[in-house]
Amino acid sequence: MSSVEEQAAAVPQASDEFTVRELTPEDKPFVQGVLRRYWASLIQVSKGRRHQADELPGFAAMRDGEAVGLLTYHIDGDQCEIVTHNSLAGHGGIGSCLMAAVRAKARELGCKRLWLVTTNDNTPALRFYQRRDFDLVAVHREAIKQARKLKPEIPDVGMDGIPIRHELELEYLL
């Protein structure tokens, strides 16, 4: 068992604080609100491909009947791409439980690879995923120039004043 699987086993799908469940059609307003608030659009772009993120399957983390986390994904053959991932209540295991849920779903669907793209400025995401055994497998230099053609809302400057220029691809082999 890898350290990620051990972490997933140690982090329950449900706790006294929250539960994780698959998205339902009734969640669409919540999903759209999160996407607009945190991603500035219902469209997400990775590796030159547009995703209509509010149409994707995913998971919601719930606490006292209120959504506190969201993860959307896209299956293509034997690969599962994490398209969006948000913990709306800070730290506390929400992001990890959402990751455990998508990892289990990807395995159930026969996927061999779980992967995602983040931008070069997103150092918190790089820490989060690498601590969960994701490997940095590619740097798509200047990819954001192309991405902005598909999603003009992508800002020029991101976290910590870092110019957003590159896509960083991380993977976890299932």
N, C-alpha and C positions, 0 to 999 in steps of 0.2 A: 504494500500500500504506500503510495507517495505521500509526502507531507501535506499536499493539498487535500488528498482524500482523507487523511487523518484529521485535518482541520475541519473538513466538511462533516465528518462523523462527530466531531466534538461540538460543532455548531448546529443546533437543532433547526428543523424546518419551522417549528413553532415554539414559541416561548411564552412566558407570562407577559411579555411586552408586545410581541407581534407574531403574525403568521404569514406564510408565503403561499400564494395560490396563483393559478393560471389566470390570465386576463380573460374577461368576458366581454361581449358586445356592450354591456352596460357601463364598462370602464372607459369607453371612448372619450367622453368629456374630460375625465381625469388625465388620460394619456395625452390628449391634445394640450391640456393646460401645462403639464410638465414639459412637453416638447417645446412649446412656445416660450415658457419661462426660462428653461435651462439651455435650450438649443436654438432659440430664436426662429424656429421654423418646424413644420411637420416633416420637412425633407431632411434627410441625412445623406451625406456623401462619404464613400470610402472607396479608395482605389479606383476612382473615376466612375463609380456606379451610384446612381440615385436610389434611395430607399424612401418610400412613403411610410415613415416610421409609425404613424398612427394606424396603419393597416396590418402591422406585423404581429405575430404571436408574441407572448411574453408573460411576465410574472409581476404581480403586485405584492408588496409587503404591506400588511394591514395591522393597525393598532387601534383598538377600541372602535372598530368600524370605519376608521379613516386610513386612507392610503398614505404610507410613509416611505415607499420605495417603488421603483419601476425598473424593469429590465426588458428590452425588446431584442428579438433575435431573428435571423434569417437562415433557413436551411437551404443549402445548395449541394445536392448529391450527398457525399459523406462528410460535408463540412458544415459547421454551425458558426455563423458570425454573430457576435454580440454587437448590436447596432447602437443601442443606448443603454446606460446603466446609471441610475441615480438613487442615492440615499437622501431622502428629504428631511431626515431627522438626525443628521450628523453621524457620529460614530455609534457603535453599539451592536455591530454584527449584522445590520440590515444588508449591506452590500455583500458580505460574505454569504449570507443565506440565499440571496438572489443568485449568486454565482453557483452555489451548490445545486439550486433548483435547475438552472439552465444546463449545468454539467450532466445532471441525471437525465434530463429530457433529451439532450443530444445523444447520450449513450443509448437511451431507449429507442431513439430513431435511427440508430446504426451509424452515427457519425464517428469519424476517426480523429477529427481535429476541431477544436474550439478556438476561435481566433477573433481578434478585434483590431481596430485601428484607432489610435489617438494622435493628437498633434504634439509637436515638439515642446510646446509650452506647458503641457499638462503633467507636471512632475508629480502631483499627488496620485494620478492614475498610474503612472509608471511605477511608483512605490507600491501601490495597492496590488497591481497585477503581478509584479515580480515576486512579492512576498507570498503569492499564491501559486508559485511555480510556473507562471507564464514566462516564455522566453521571447526576447526581442529577436525577431528573425529577419526584419527588413526595415530599411529607412528609405522611404520613397521621397527622394529629394525634390523640393519645389512642387510637390504634388498639390499643395493648397492653391497655387495659381489656377490649375485646372478645376479644382473643387469649387472655387469662387464663381466660375462660369456656370456651374450647376446650382450653386447656393450662394448668392451674393451677400447673404447675411453674415458670412464668416468674417469676423473682424481681422484687421491687420495685426493688431497687438493683442496678446492674450495674458495669461496669468503672469504675475510678477514682472510685467512690462516686457515680456519676451515676444519678439515678432513671430507670428504664426506662419511657418513656411513649409514644414515637412510633415508627412504622415509616418508614424511609427507603427509597425505591425508586430503584434505579439501573438503567440500561440501557446496552446496547451494541448498536447497529444493525449487523446482519450484511450 
